[in-house]
Amino acid sequence: MEKPEPQRIQKLIAQAGLCSRREAERFIENGEVRVNGKTVSLGDRALASDPIFVKNKRLHIPETHAVTVAMNKPKGFLCTNSDPYAERTVFELLPPDLQRQRMFCAGRLDKDSEGLLILTNDGDLAHRLTHPAKRIVKRYRVLLHRDFNKADIPVLLNGIEDEGELLKAEKVIPAPAVGDDHLRRMEVHLHHGKKREVRRLFEAKRYYVKKLVRIQIGGITLKGIAKGGIKPLGKKDIERLLR
């Protein structure tokens, strides 16, 4: 794990459970927050271990380290930690020490999809991974209910309007496959990841996706990760992830 780095003070106040981050910003603007005896300003940073006072009351903040893992998500698990009625979530697959962290998914897969998923407690990293402007490539392999017509490739590349959104693939190619179903197996590359985007793209051309697996995000692949298993990501892995 990486050594703790200073964080924005409003984030630490919110982490302590005192109030929202926006309310914490108002406390700072009003001069009601002190760190190490000094009144702070917006943009200042501190460690969770520093003495932080809000309205003359010291906060007790659980110190956390940035943790990021890659998971090979099995089918049937939800990517949520906020639905009390969810039967099974990907967080149940984490070891106990990570279940105690405030982990969340940096980009989701729906319940019926499987493959590479990034879980982290680093909000800045999650933002970089999911922001469309970063153009991080995500690769998917699908099995369709019928043979794919290559004449549909330009349609998927040019984009399809669906529910007020433009859905668009960056690349659509045959997936490596052998056997009778090889014409039903395709690989799709996206730079974004709108809700159920791969499925919706194919559904627009009347293909039903029987199986969907995300095989790569940036420079990180599923290689070496068993189904339902995880792989801790270090600094160099995260650099590859952000390619």
FITI-337475 format. One record per residue (C-alpha): x, y, z negated. Coordinates in steps of 0.5 Angstrom, whole numbers, padded with zeros to 4 digits, always signed. Layout:
BEGIN
XYZ...
***
This chain:
BEGIN
+0000+0000+0000+0002+0007+0001+0004+0012-0004-0002+0017-0006-0001+0023-0002-0004+0030-0005-0012+0031-0003-0016+0037-0002-0019+0039-0009-0026+0039-0007-0025+0032-0004-0023+0030-0011-0028+0033-0015-0033+0029-0011-0030+0023-0012-0030+0024-0019-0038+0024-0018-0039+0031-0021-0042+0034-0015-0042+0034-0007-0036+0036-0003-0040+0042-0001-0042+0044-0008-0034+0043-0010-0032+0048-0005-0037+0053-0008-0034+0052-0015-0027+0053-0012-0029+0060-0008-0032+0062-0015-0026+0061-0019-0028+0056-0023-0023+0050-0022-0016+0050-0025-0011+0045-0023-0004+0045-0027-0007+0051-0031-0008+0055-0024-0014+0057-0021-0014+0054-0014-0017+0056-0007-0020+0053-0002-0015+0048+0002-0011+0047-0004-0009+0040-0005-0007+0036-0011-0007+0028-0014-0012+0025-0017-0007+0024-0023-0007+0032-0024-0010+0035-0029-0016+0038-0026-0021+0043-0029-0028+0045-0027-0032+0050-0031-0026+0049-0037-0028+0041-0037-0023+0036-0035-0025+0031-0029-0023+0024-0030-0022+0021-0023-0020+0014-0021-0014+0014-0017-0014+0011-0010-0009+0009-0005-0011+0009+0002-0012+0002+0004-0014+0000+0011-0015-0007+0014-0017-0011+0020-0023-0016+0020-0025-0021+0025-0033-0020+0024-0037-0026+0024-0044-0026+0027-0050-0025+0022-0046-0020+0018-0048-0013+0017-0043-0007+0017-0047-0003+0012-0045-0001+0004-0052+0003+0003-0057-0002+0005-0060-0006-0002-0064-0010+0003-0058-0013+0007-0058-0020+0006-0050-0021+0008-0045-0015+0009-0038-0015+0012-0036-0013+0005-0038-0019+0002-0032-0022+0006-0027-0018+0003-0022-0020-0003-0025-0018-0010-0019-0013-0011-0022-0009-0004-0029-0010-0006-0027-0005-0012-0025+0000-0007-0030+0005-0004-0029+0002+0003-0033+0003+0009-0033+0001+0017-0029+0006+0022-0034+0004+0027-0039-0001+0027-0041-0008+0030-0049-0010+0030-0051-0016+0026-0051-0021+0032-0044-0018+0035-0037-0021+0032-0030-0019+0033-0025-0014+0031-0027-0009+0026-0023-0004+0022-0025-0002+0014-0022+0003+0010-0022+0008+0005-0019+0013+0009-0024+0018+0011-0019+0022+0015-0017+0016+0019-0024+0014+0020-0026+0020+0023-0020+0020+0028-0022+0013+0030-0029+0014+0032-0028+0022+0034-0030+0021+0042-0024+0026+0043-0019+0022+0041-0021+0017+0047-0018+0011+0043-0020+0005+0048-0024-0001+0045-0025-0008+0049-0030-0012+0049-0032-0019+0052-0039-0021+0053-0043-0027+0056-0049-0026+0060-0055-0030+0061-0054-0030+0068-0048-0029+0073-0046-0022+0074-0047-0018+0081-0040-0014+0082-0044-0009+0086-0047-0007+0079-0040-0005+0077-0040+0003+0080-0047+0004+0076-0044+0002+0069-0038+0006+0071-0042+0012+0073-0046+0012+0067-0053+0011+0065-0058+0015+0062-0062+0012+0056-0066+0015+0050-0063+0021+0052-0056+0019+0052-0051+0018+0057-0048+0011+0057-0041+0010+0061-0036+0004+0061-0029+0006+0063-0027-0001+0066-0031-0007+0067-0028-0013+0070-0029-0021+0070-0026-0024+0063-0021-0029+0063-0025-0036+0064-0026-0043+0066-0032-0047+0067-0039-0046+0070-0040-0040+0066-0034-0036+0069-0039-0031+0073-0043-0029+0067-0037-0027+0063-0034-0020+0063-0030-0015+0060-0032-0008+0058-0027-0002+0056-0030+0004+0052-0027+0010+0049-0033+0012+0045-0038+0007+0042-0045+0009+0041-0050+0005+0038-0051-0002+0042-0047+0001+0048-0045-0005+0051-0051-0009+0050-0055-0003+0053-0051-0002+0059-0052-0009+0061-0060-0009+0059-0061-0003+0064-0059-0007+0069-0063-0013+0067-0057-0017+0064-0058-0020+0057-0052-0021+0053-0052-0027+0049-0045-0026+0046-0041-0020+0045-0034-0020+0042-0030-0014+0041-0023-0016+0042-0018-0010+0041-0018-0003+0038-0013+0002+0041-0006-0003+0040-0009-0008+0035-0012-0014+0037-0016-0020+0034-0009-0024+0034-0008-0028+0028-0014-0026+0024-0019-0032+0023-0026-0031+0023-0028-0028+0017-0021-0026+0015-0017-0020+0014-0011-0017+0016-0008-0011+0012-0005-0005+0016+0001-0002+0015+0003+0005+0017+0006+0002+0024+0000-0002+0025-0004+0005+0024+0000+0008+0029-0002+0003+0034-0009+0003+0032-0009+0010+0034-0006+0010+0041
***
